[in-house]
Structures are given as C-alpha cells and as structure tokens.
Amino acid sequence: MKICYVTTDSLAEGVGQSQILPLLEGLRSKGHEVSIVSFEKHSSEDIKQALNQSGVLWVSLHFGRRGVLGGFGRIIRLVRSIPRADVYHARSDIPALCLILAGKKPFLWDVRSLWMEQKKIVGGETSSLKLIARIWKYVERFIAHRANAINTLASALYPILEERAKTLPELRSVIPTCVDTKQFQLSLDVLPKKRILLSGTLNDFYDISRTREFITFAIAVGYQVRWCRPSESDNKSLPILGLEVREIKHSKMAEEISESSFGIAICKEDAGISLKGVMPTKVAEFLATGRPVVISQGMGDLDQLVKKHRVGVIASSGKSFQRVIQEIEVLLQDPLTPQRCRDLAEQHFSMKEAIVKYENTYLKMLNATN
C-alpha cells in the first residue's frame, strides 16, 4: 500500500519522536510506501536523514504564525501539500478536515483527544476560541460522517463521540499511545530507591498545583524528585525546593526511567469529558520499563487498567498524599511489580502491536473502497 500520514505535530518534538516516527518506520519495514506531512518549527537534518534512510517521504511544512490566522494558513497549506496515496491516516481533527477538503480518501480519523475541549483548557476560553468551539461541533460531525475508519486512545471516549456525532464509521479500533518496547526495556533493578521521575512537558492540561504539592510532600518524606523535560517544554521550571530539573532528549528517557522508583502523571480532574480521551505517553514508557505510576483519576481507560493489573496508584483529589505514598511503597516492595508493569505494556501499549493493528485497518479501508 501507499500510506500517507498527515499531522500538525512536529516530528522533532515529543509525540513525533515517541509515536509518529516509530509507526512510520515500522510500516515502511513491512514493505509499504510511506509518506508524511508535518509542521515543523525548526529544520532537523537528523530526522531528514533518518527518514531518507528508511525510505519515508517527508513533506515538511513550516509551522508559521500562531493564533487563528496562523491556523487557517496551516489548513490551506496542508490541503495543497498532501501527496497521493492509497490510504490516509489523519492524526486528529485538523488533518482529517484537510483530507476531506483535498478530496483524499479513504482515511482513518485517529482521535488523539477531544481537540477543542483540550484547546480551551490549555489556552483558556478566549472570545475567538469560543467562536471556533461553536463552529467545531459541526466540523467534528462533518469529519465523523466522512471518515472511513476511526481510532481512539481509550474505549471510554466512544460513547461521547457517538452522542456528539450521532454517526461514526463502523470500522473502529482502540489503539492508545504506544511505546517502543525495544527502546524502553524492562529493568529489574531493586525498585525502592526513593526516587520519583516527572517526565515530559507540563502544560495546563496537567494539574500543576497538585503535582507541585505532591512533589513537595514526597521530598519532605525523603524522596529525590527529578523532572526530565524536553527543550520545547513551555513550562521551564517548578518553584519547588529540592526538585532537580534536567533538559534531555527523548532518546535518553528510558535510562532516566530505569533509574527511578516510579513516575507521576497528574491531570486536572475537573477537565471534564476531555479526560476520557487521555492516555499520556509517559505512562506507557514507565510501565514498559517496569516502573509503576501515580496518576490522577479519570484518564481514559487508565483507572481500570492500573487497578486490574496492580501497576500504580490512583491519586484522586480525596486521597491524602501520605496514603498515596504508602500504597505506592507497597508496590515498590513487591518483587513482581516490574513484571506486571511490563506485561501490561506489552499487552496494551506495544508499538509493535499498534503497527499491526493500523496496518489491518488500512487494508480493511482499502478493500471496502475497491
């Protein structure tokens, strides 16, 4: 097949490195012709060389200005730049809309989040964003009616999409954010090192206030806490005495996780329905390395998965930090915890398995249109 992946995300940043590039290279290794259109803020010769070596065609567009006008400009440029393919993969709403406007099909609508709700949480409810949000309800329904297949990060999101869009494609899947289990390998080092890792970007979708309070408490009871963030992180620091902050590349994250006891990912519990589509990449990376997680309540399917497989603690707003620490230390003292974490990552978050599932979806779309 000729497969074209369309995204507004940068290949040089977090999701590009952890999610998009491994998927493209995996599809290419299975013999498919693969192309990608993405928006980049800076040129990257390393990525260009890597894609050239793997045989992936990269249409790199400059991100351009921010704001509403910049967004409209990106839509116009994206519509004009999509190469010809047999099937198309739209990462989120704007790429899906652009594929429709460009007359490209069949396409998979890969719903990475409730995009507009998340935009309002991260950027605030400005007057222009409120107007776009009203319009976007119809755009979302327009996409849902014309997509040939749909994927979500969590099964919990489907009832919401069904209610909003009324009609969804019959070809559906749940493929969460995934991890390269070869890069993030199981570490069986003794866990109770009393070191916590906060990884990745912290935007306003995360509960920064509660995260800060938890870290402050953990340091007070004897934990070392390290925050490893990418260079593109908007939030450059957290004013916490004793917190170590490092700027590292994603390729170094596996080593950092293996040297930690557990990871944390605390989102805002009052984020409403947007939480139903959440599945942070960092959670999959911790689990693959054999490290349990402390997470907030209501993130996609994670509550159910974490409880069922005993790989972490739900730090709900009504639970004290002392109790959270006590519960995570029980897991750290259990010698079977690393393997349980790894098993869940391989069963539910494996990039290798995701490549197979996406490939099957593409084939079904192609066969249905022939």
Secondary structure, 3 states (H helix, E strand, C coil): CEEEEECCCCCCCHHHHHHHHHHHHHHHHCCCEEEEEEEECCCCHHHHHHHHHHCCEEEEEECCCCHHHHHHHHHHHHHHHCCCCCEEEEECHHHHHHHHHCCCCCEEEEECCCHHHHHHHHHCCCHHHHHHHHHHHHHHHHHHHHCCEEEECCHHHHHHHHHHHCCCCCCEEECCCCECCCCCCCCCCCCCCCEEEEECCCCCCECHHHHHHHHHHHHHCCCEEEEEECCCCCCCCCCCCCCEEEECCHHHHHHHHHCCCEEEECECCCCHHHHHHCCCHHHHHHHHCCCCEEECCCCCCHHHHHHHHCCEEECCCCCCHHHHHHHHHHHHCCCCHHHHHHHHHHHHCEHHHHHHHHHHHHHHHHHHHC
